[in-house]
């Protein structure tokens, strides 16, 4: 791929009118959503959502397709006007404030780029909408994602267009990056590079909000997650707290045949499948009580699998199902 610098077009200087003069901005969250609703004529939409995304964290919107994640993002960004409530970026109401949104990078879930222009030309056009763009960083991002910036957009596959969309979201080093289903259509190698990038963004003190219906993805990169069910907020959880309640499966082999009841009575043990001198044990939460109980036996092998968050996540959807949203 060519490393020629992208054409630098005139862009506006940093916008300061969006800053809150009477408050130290560094103490304000990157995003504060308060009682936000968007109800469509058919009654679907999002209803009374409230959550805060702190600076320097990766925050996930988690829910199945149709739960209302995209509507939440589009309403927060003022692409569609809310029925009620407010979304504030860095303490400022974003409604009707494009200057505030210049501090935000965005990747839509339905990105469609079918122009005759190249990715490089499209990024140069997009730079006019941002405070400032670091073209060295832009080229570096293109290299990292393997994005072909010199091919006409209409010739690119869906995954390759998405790579260019990711470059656009990060190329001005925004204070907050909002990503709607960011890894859809990406191959596994590019997905790993994306995970590294969002982790680096958090390490730099900046913030990422991403939506996903893929639980392992959210589990891997997010600090906290808002679980959305039928357009409503089911829960806000730290990933660590979800893991502490999640089910862990252990395979244990003993030197002698095990009295099965000795494991069934241990705190946190949900199930035991014993077969002679081996056992498969399912534990909820901490495995410390089980480890202490096992100390009285001679163990020849122990394999612990990662906590399974799937059951914990699905528990939020067990009652009433999930009505399809926008």
Residue pairs with C-beta under 8 A, 6 or more apart in sequence:
1 142
1 143
1 146
1 147
1 148
1 149
1 150
2 149
2 150
3 139
3 143
5 135
5 136
5 139
6 120
6 123
6 124
6 127
6 133
6 135
6 138
6 139
6 149
7 120
7 121
7 124
8 124
8 127
8 133
8 135
9 124
9 125
9 127
9 128
10 128
11 127
11 128
11 130
11 131
11 132
11 133
12 102
12 131
13 131
13 132
14 131
14 132
15 99
15 100
15 102
15 103
15 131
17 99
18 89
18 90
18 92
18 97
18 99
18 100
18 103
19 25
19 90
19 92
20 28
20 90
20 91
20 92
23 91
25 90
25 91
26 55
28 90
28 91
29 52
29 53
29 54
29 55
29 90
29 91
30 53
30 54
30 55
30 89
30 90
30 175
30 176
30 207
30 209
31 52
31 53
31 76
31 87
31 88
31 89
31 176
31 207
31 209
32 52
32 53
32 87
32 88
32 91
33 49
33 50
33 51
33 52
33 72
33 76
33 85
33 86
33 87
33 88
34 50
34 85
34 86
34 87
34 88
35 48
35 49
35 50
35 84
35 85
35 86
36 46
36 48
36 49
36 50
36 72
36 75
36 76
36 82
36 84
36 85
36 86
36 87
37 45
37 46
37 47
37 48
37 49
37 82
37 83
37 84
37 85
38 45
38 46
38 71
38 75
38 80
38 81
38 82
38 83
39 45
39 46
39 47
39 83
40 326
44 231
44 323
44 324
44 325
44 326
45 68
45 71
45 83
45 231
45 325
45 326
46 68
46 71
46 72
46 75
46 228
46 231
46 232
46 325
47 231
47 232
48 84
48 85
48 232
48 233
49 72
49 85
49 226
49 228
49 232
49 233
50 85
50 233
51 59
51 226
51 233
51 236
53 59
53 176
53 207
53 209
54 207
55 175
55 205
55 206
55 207
56 202
56 205
56 206
56 207
57 202
57 207
57 208
57 223
57 224
58 198
58 199
58 201
58 202
58 207
58 208
58 210
58 221
58 222
58 223
59 207
59 208
59 209
59 210
59 222
59 223
59 224
59 225
59 226
60 209
60 210
60 211
60 212
60 218
60 221
60 222
60 224
60 225
60 226
61 69
61 72
61 73
61 209
61 210
61 211
61 212
61 225
61 226
61 228
62 69
62 211
62 212
62 213
62 215
62 218
62 225
62 226
62 227
62 228
62 313
63 69
63 211
63 213
63 227
63 228
63 229
63 322
64 213
64 317
64 322
65 213
66 322
66 324
66 325
66 326
67 213
67 228
67 229
67 230
67 231
67 322
67 325
68 228
68 230
68 231
68 232
68 325
68 326
69 180
69 181
69 211
69 213
69 228
70 109
70 110
70 180
70 211
70 326
71 80
71 231
71 325
71 326
72 211
72 228
73 109
73 178
73 180
73 209
73 211
74 80
75 81
75 82
75 87
76 87
76 94
76 178
77 87
77 94
77 101
77 104
77 106
77 178
78 87
78 94
78 95
78 96
78 97
78 101
81 95
82 95
86 93
86 95
87 93
87 94
87 95
88 94
89 100
89 101
89 103
89 104
89 176
90 100
90 103
90 175
90 176
92 100
94 100
94 101
102 129
102 130
102 131
103 131
103 174
103 175
103 176
104 174
104 175
104 176
104 177
104 178
105 168
105 169
105 170
105 171
105 172
105 174
105 176
105 177
105 178
106 169
106 177
106 178
106 179
107 162
107 165
107 166
107 168
107 169
107 177
107 178
107 179
107 180
107 182
108 165
108 180
109 180
109 181
109 184
109 211
110 180
111 161
111 162
111 165
112 161
113 119
113 122
113 153
113 154
113 156
113 161
113 164
113 165
114 153
114 154
115 122
115 152
115 153
115 154
116 152
116 153
116 154
117 125
117 152
117 153
118 149
118 150
118 151
118 152
118 153
119 142
119 147
119 148
119 149
119 150
119 151
119 153
119 156
119 164
119 167
120 149
120 150
122 153
122 164
122 168
123 138
123 149
123 164
123 167
123 168
123 171
126 168
127 133
127 171
127 172
130 171
130 172
130 174
131 172
132 172
133 171
133 172
134 171
134 172
134 173
137 170
137 171
137 173
138 167
138 171
141 147
141 166
141 167
141 170
141 171
141 197
142 149
142 163
142 164
142 167
144 193
144 197
145 163
145 166
145 167
145 190
145 193
145 194
146 163
146 190
147 160
147 163
147 164
147 166
147 167
148 156
148 160
149 164
149 167
151 160
153 161
153 164
156 164
157 185
158 185
159 185
159 186
159 187
159 190
162 182
162 184
162 185
162 186
163 186
163 190
166 179
166 182
166 194
166 197
169 177
169 178
169 179
170 177
170 197
170 201
173 206
174 206
175 206
175 207
176 206
176 207
176 208
176 209
177 198
177 201
177 206
177 207
177 208
177 209
178 209
178 210
179 208
179 209
179 210
179 211
180 210
180 211
181 211
181 212
181 213
182 194
182 210
182 212
183 191
183 194
183 212
183 214
183 217
186 194
195 220
195 221
198 208
198 210
198 221
199 221
201 207
201 208
202 208
202 223
210 218
210 221
210 222
212 218
215 309
215 310
215 313
218 225
218 239
219 239
219 242
219 243
219 309
222 239
223 238
223 239
224 236
224 237
224 238
224 239
225 236
225 237
225 239
225 242
226 233
226 235
226 236
227 233
227 234
227 235
227 236
227 237
227 313
227 316
228 234
229 316
229 317
229 322
230 320
230 322
230 323
230 325
231 323
231 325
234 316
234 317
235 316
242 309
242 312
242 313
243 307
243 309
244 285
244 286
245 284
245 285
245 312
246 284
246 285
246 307
246 308
246 309
246 311
246 312
247 270
247 282
247 283
247 284
247 307
247 308
247 311
247 312
248 282
248 283
248 284
248 287
248 304
248 305
248 306
248 307
248 308
249 280
249 281
249 282
249 283
249 304
249 305
249 308
250 280
250 281
250 282
250 283
250 287
250 290
250 302
250 303
250 304
250 305
251 278
251 279
251 280
251 301
251 302
251 303
251 305
252 278
252 279
252 280
252 281
252 294
252 299
252 301
252 302
252 303
253 277
253 278
253 299
253 300
253 301
253 302
254 277
254 278
254 279
254 297
254 298
254 299
254 300
255 277
255 297
255 298
255 299
255 300
256 277
256 297
256 298
257 276
257 277
258 274
258 277
258 279
258 297
260 272
260 274
260 279
262 293
262 297
263 269
263 272
263 274
263 279
263 281
263 290
263 293
264 272
266 289
266 290
266 293
267 289
268 283
268 284
268 285
268 286
268 287
268 289
268 290
269 281
269 282
269 283
269 290
270 282
270 283
270 284
271 281
271 282
272 279
272 280
272 281
272 282
273 279
273 280
273 281
281 290
283 290
287 304
294 302
